[in-house]
């Protein structure tokens, strides 16, 4: 939802109403503003299975702050609910809905009145299945409802009047055997009218009694009706038959007089006999294309003009309500943003006409124009092109750490924009932002921010659907000062690798057709193109696959489409001038056909490319970084989509995470480690059988602690989604720990997590899928020097707790000693300027004193060449049951054997002694 200033068109605020997991491509949405203009309410239809019932959301009109949220739940015996209409008085928010049983054989529905202050239900009333419209005047609420016959051949329609304050039924008037689509009443006119869709029937009724004043027939379908403010007539837009070209239906306005006033009909444009490609018609039956103004008495009609099967312009016409003559006309073009389908909606208030016109480019792409006109005369006041439709949600697009470890840059994507925020990596304070970095419709929220190797510039990139563009903004990471903006053409934003950072330049890879692409190097300080190279393949493969890696050489991965076959490619370029370094030749396993590129990673000597083999497997192929020659290949079982891949900092291994295609809801994500020198499998680990929804989202490896961090969205239980970061031992794949994140109140969960790492901390970025803002939560975790598994041992059956000591390579050769406490961790024991987080008690020195005696093993010794060690605590079966419930705390300290001083202390861990 977007709020704009009516006078200037300037955006005031915007809020996201549904997430990508909840979005419904054909779902209905309604919006209305209270009579005093102090609140705006939206009624939306989410996708079944995410949040299964319609949701009402109320905002403060001035600020966009949330007033309340309300979910419509079905009555007993019904399982499906559809929103049908919304209307606001100053005292209540009214809505209608329909409901069905599981077999869609029984239909029902109702009306709800919601207290606008508390969001509580004031009253409810059951009706037959309501229509898509309701209306109110100063005393009554009017609802159209329909009840199909048992066989579905006929429909019984009814118009019902309810008391605004109580919901009491005041009267009911039966309509013709046709579906009622719209009901309208106006102030003190004393008239309520209804239109009946395809039958062309209209009814005018006495608002107090429901008595029919006049029954009318337009001869063609009409899906909207308006009562004239004076109560002298009713107006309706009428659709004619489809034109011979099949592009449109002619539109006219029919007006019927009450109490003797003359009828009239006004064609909106020349009938299709002479201007078949310029007929004006609404798109769909729910477009609000006719509006009235109580101040001036003006009647305004709107429509979209198709030509060559694209929406090019939107037309307005002001009519004299007494005779249908044209008073003024206006046209607004949607220049450069045309589409095969489109429509228009208008509203009139305060002698101003608001037009919203739109055109669809694809199911995920839409662009619109929002224009304001003054009355009388339809004088244009403001006009702006806006983004309208994309199935995506607020999400953490990227998380980047500056080379000196001081600044984190995170991007988040909404329906309409990409935002970048700078965070102090030490304190967590916001340095600046969130700042808008793009103003166009996004492709699945795809965005990235990276910081140059010299730390002097950052680039924020967003893959845009419309206009075929990769939008880049250069910033000073410390201050947010804009250095430059660049627009890189692209054919398909799915194939964009967004942006990669070198020392003093940024690299992009975008496609300019289905089979060709361009690689560019941009100056980090100015955004100027330093060089570009054309490639005979499309970069990337999967939607979020990395297609380019900075370094020596710059490496670009992708594929060409050869008929029904896909041929992967990998090319290297010298980063200074873009000249060729090498082009790799892929050698598939015997009898296998390679597919698209899924991921890319590198170490000092090897480039690793993940390529799909089939629906459940992929291939990790190692190429020599110096010449591009294939060195080895390894099949990856159960990894074929949502792939993340990274290299161990010491170059010893590549780690790949992913899921099998088509089985995200049945199968865990899989993580696999491959020896970087030989391509042999080191280990494979499923993420503890948690059912993964979207696969891994990011993967990074800490060389100091030999830990792999994998982030993923996970399904915690049926209908409940969440997210987690898994910490795995690089040597074995064993899980060391995990951090989970709370689900949203609508079950949307947190969106994909991004991770960044320095030598001391892990940073995790998440966004709430149900949030109404653009915020990204960044959490800093101290990289643990000590982990323990399991956290409890049964005294009766016995067991072993394994403790992994991770000092990192900087502490290789350091003497380590494990200590304990039975009383706690704070305030700790001060040692040579450090703190060992244990309370000194009788247990503290026991692990050292009893080292090697059967209970404690490995707790004292020397850290290996990677700064690692492993200890165990073993309890035999039948250990004293009096210890049940005791928690023991452990931590280790390191002693520099040359200085004989404490040089490192770890975090504490716990061991619960259970029955």
C-alpha positions, 0 to 999 in steps of 0.5 A: 500500500502506498500513500501519496500527497494528492496535491503534489504526488509525493510519496508519504509512506508505503506498507507491505500487506502480504509476503511472498509466501502469502501473495495470491496472484489472483487474490482480491484486495479492497481499500477505503478511507474513513470519512474524516480521512484519519485512517485507511483500511485494506482487506486482502486475500492471502494465498491458501496455505500461507495465511488461509483467511482474509486479513483486515489491516488499518493504518493511520492515514497521516503516518502509516502507523498500524492501528490494528490487524484482524483475520476473518475466520470461517463459521462452523462447517466452513473452511474457505473464506473470500473477502467481498467488500469494504466500507468505512463509517466514522464509527465502524469498519464494515466488511463482507465475506463469503465462505464455503464448505470443504467440497464447495457445495454449501455457500454462506457468508457474513458481514462484520463491523469492526471497532476502528480503535481496538480492532475488535468485532462490534457485531456480525450478521450472517447472509447468503453469499455476499457480492463484491460490493457494499455501501452505506448512508447515514443510517444503514448498511446495504449488502448484495448477496447471492445464493446459487441453486442446487444445480448451479443453473440459477442464482437468487439475489437479495439486497439487504439493509442493516442498521449501522450500529447493531447489524439488525436486518431492516429490510430485504428486497429480492432481485432478479435471478442473476448475480448482484455485483454492486450496491450503491447508496448516497447520503440523504438521497433516499435511494439505494441501487443495485446492478446485476452483472451479465443480465444487464438488470438494475434496481432502484429502491427506497433506502428506508423500506427497500421498495422497488422504485424502478427496475431497468434493463441496459441490454448489456452487462453492467458491473457498477452502479451509482446513485446521483447525489440529488437522488434524481437518477442512477448511472451505470457503465455498460459493456458492449459486445466484443469487437471484431478484432477481439481486443476490446469491448465498447463502453457507454454510460447509461443513466435512468431518471427517477420521478420522471427525469429523462433517460440518456446514454452516452458512448464513451468512444466511437463504436468499434465499427469505425475505430476497432483498435481504439475502443475504450473498455475497463479490464475486468468486472471489478474496475471502478470506472465511473465516479461522481462528485457531490461538490460539483455534481460532476460525473466522470468515466474512465477507461484504458485504450488498447492498441496493438494489444498493449495498453497505451493510454487512459482516457477520462471524460466528464459528463453532464449528469442531467443529459450525458453531454461531454463537459471535458476530456483528458488523456494520460499515457503510460509511456514506455510501460505498455503491456498486453493487459491493463485497467483503470480505477478512479475516485472523486472527492473534494472536486478532484479526480484520482486516476490509477491506470495500469498495464501488466507486462507479465504475471510478475510485472506491472507498471501504473500511472497515478494522476490527479485532475481538478474539477470542473474541466479535468485539469491535470494537477499531478502525474507519476509512474508507479510500481504496482505488482510483484510477488516478493516480500521484505527480505534481507537481500545481502549482508556485507562486511567492510575489509576492516570489519567496522561497517556492515551494509545490509539491503532489504527489498520491498514491493517497490524499492531496495533499501540499504542500511549501514550498521556499526559492526562493533556496537550494532548501532545504525550509522545511516539508513535505511536509504532508498537505492532504487525506485522500480519493481524488483525481480523477487527482491533480488538486491546486493550491496558490496564494499570495495577491497580498499573500503572507499566505496560501496555498490548497491545493485537491484535487478529490476523487472521493468525496463530491462535494467540492473540499477547500481548506486555507488556510495561512501560506506561511512557516510552514505554520500552518493558517488554515482548512479549507473543503469546497466541494460539487461534482458532478463533480471533472473540472469543478473549476478547483481555486483561483485567487488574488487579492490578498486572496481566493481564487476557485473554480468548481465545478459543482453539476450537469451544467449549473449551477455556482457561483463563489465568492470566499473570504477569504484569511485566514479562508476565509469565503465573501465571495460566490457566484454561480450559473451556467447552465453547467459550469465548465471543459471538459477535465479540467485546463482552467483555468476561472477567472481572477482579476483585474478582472473575474474571468472564468469559462469553461465550457460548457452541453450542449444535446442533442448540442451543446456551447455554450461560455460566458464570463462576467465578474464584479466581484471585490469583490461578484460582480456581473455585469460581462458575458457574452460571446457566441461567434461561431463561424466560418461552418459550424463548431460550437464545442465545450468550453473547453480553456484560458483566459488574459488580458492587460490588455485581452484575454481569450483562450479556447481552444475545441475545433472538432473532433478536430484543431483548436481556436479561440483567441478574443479578447474585450475584457476591459472588456465581453466583446465578441469581438475576433477568432478564430484557428484552431489547427491540431493543437491540440485536447487537453492545451492550455496557454495563456499571455499574454506579460507585455507583452501582445503575444501569446498562446502556445498549446501542445497536441496533436491528439486521438487521436494523442498517440503519433504526433504532436509537440506543437505550440506556436503564437503569436498576436498579441494585438491582431489574432489573426493567427498569428505562428509555429507550432513542433512540439517537434522531432518528439519523440513526445509522450505526454500533451501539454504540461503547463505553459507560462509566458513570461518577458518579460525574456528574451522566452522561452517555456517549455513542459513536456511528457512525451515518448517518447524511444524505444519503451518509454522515457518522459521529460520535457522543458522547451523554451525557445523564442524568443518572437519566432520560436518557435525552440528556444533550449534544452531540459532533459530529465529521467531516466526511471524504472527501470521506464520510467515516466519523470517525471510532468508538469512544472510551471514557475514563473518570476521575473525571474532563474530558472526553477523546474521541478517533477517527480515520478518515476512509479516513486517509492515516496514523495511527493517532488517534485523542484524544479530552479532554472535561471538564466534564460540571458542568452546562448543559442547554436545550433547548439553545433558547426560543421563545419570542412570544410563550414562553418556559422553559430552564432547567439547570442541576447543577452537582457538584458531590458527593464531593460537596454534601451539598454545597450552590449553586447560579445561576448568569448571564451575558448579555455581555459575559463570559470572562475574568470572575469574580475572586472569592476566587482563582476561576473564575466564567466565566461571565462578571459582568453587570446589569444582573449578580445578577438578577437570585439570586434576582428574585429566585422563582419569576416565571422566575427563579426557583431552581437556589439558594439552596443546592446540594443534596447527589449526588451533583446535583440540577436543575434550570429553566428559564421560559419566558411567551408567548408575552415577549418583542420582543425588546429582540430578538437576545439577548444571556444570559449567565449563570453559578453557584458558590458553597459556602462551608457553613462551610468556607463561601468561594467559593469552585466550579464554573461551565462552562457557558451556553447560552440562545438565546432569539429568535423571 
